[in-house]
């Protein structure tokens, strides 16, 4: 589903806004790019403000995601607590560990024990080489289905920077590496109660990461980012997804002489 040498797209809204919206986006993304992995969070537990929308919650969120999966579209969602692992794993294909939680040993081990693919976002505070310890924790469960995702590194207040060297460093650890092109352009907490972003740089960074030799791209997308209930400031407008993905796959094929991999 996500393999070294392949080229996979992970795309969807930041958070589940409604069942209808998830199905709408899943269908539109599939029409635009073909096979992909749908992502959405049932709970955004790390919003800047206590007043911000978090999502429908565990039960309702998993029911909605299971409906997307029933259409034959692989599904990824965030795992925030070790106690959620078994229930979440039953409804999705990939468990994602949020960046802020990437060093939480119990969470990593519990996720690994499910036998699912575990995608760990590199914390903004973690050196790429230190992700070897994360890999070791998951491998201690016997699970080798591990993916790492780059999403930028803290660079002063309310700003992130992507060190493209980190993509190679993490890939040399022997696991697939995904580039998160949307959170890498986030400006955390820059709007006070919410985060800001500079989505105009998404194509630039995505092209650079593709040229660096990644195994896939993570993109949050929305038909109207200004109205998104979470992280709209750094989301890619849906109508820009198809041309960008076409460009990235062509670049990937030109540089690596390898056809884009099917995620199914």
Beta strands, then each sheet from edge to edge (+ up, - down):
strand 1: 8-12
strand 2: 37-39
strand 3: 74-79
strand 4: 94-97
strand 5: 117-121
strand 6: 146-150
strand 7: 153-154
strand 8: 160-161
strand 9: 176-180
strand 10: 186-187
strand 11: 196-197
strand 12: 216-222
strand 13: 236-237
sheet 1: 13+ 12+ 1+ 2+ 3+ 4+ 5+ 6+ 9+
sheet 2: 7+ 8-
sheet 3: 10+ 11-
end
